[in-house]
Amino acid sequence: MKITEHEMRGLLSGKCLPGDMHLNEDLPAYLVRKFDELQHKRDDLANVVIPEGYVLVPRSMNISSDAMESICFHGGDGGGQFGEFTDVILWVGDIENDDGTKTYGLNITTAEYPEEGSANISEFVEPIGSGTHDTADKVG
């Protein structure tokens, strides 16, 4: 139900009727029906479940030059400074920084030795209501 303030004033003053009003339906019954429909839509959206093992992430992420170096450090650069390419694990969650603070975002670790640590590739805000998220100790 999309309606402007002007249209609502017309409805409430009896100067116009909505096009989707049922036959013999008065305005209060119409508004109750429309509000119920909106409530059901809102409830349906609130009940959308993110499958186990998935999280919400931003549509796009900036990968800085420092993050590119971390990617090369963990996954190689084809035989250059960081060695041959190797498998990596990308994951979303918290990592603990050297100073004890935590950073939430997209992280990388070497697939062969995940216990050797991870690096944050792109930091972002944890979605509201997402609850407890994965941490570095769950990688692997």
Secondary structure, DSSP 8 states (H G I E B T S, - for coil): ----HHHHHHHHHTS---TT--TT--HHHHHHHHHHHHHHHHHHHHT----TT-----S-----HHHHHHHHHHH--SSBTTBS---EEEEEEEEE-TTS-EEEEEEEEESS-GGG-EEEEEE----TT--S--BGGG--
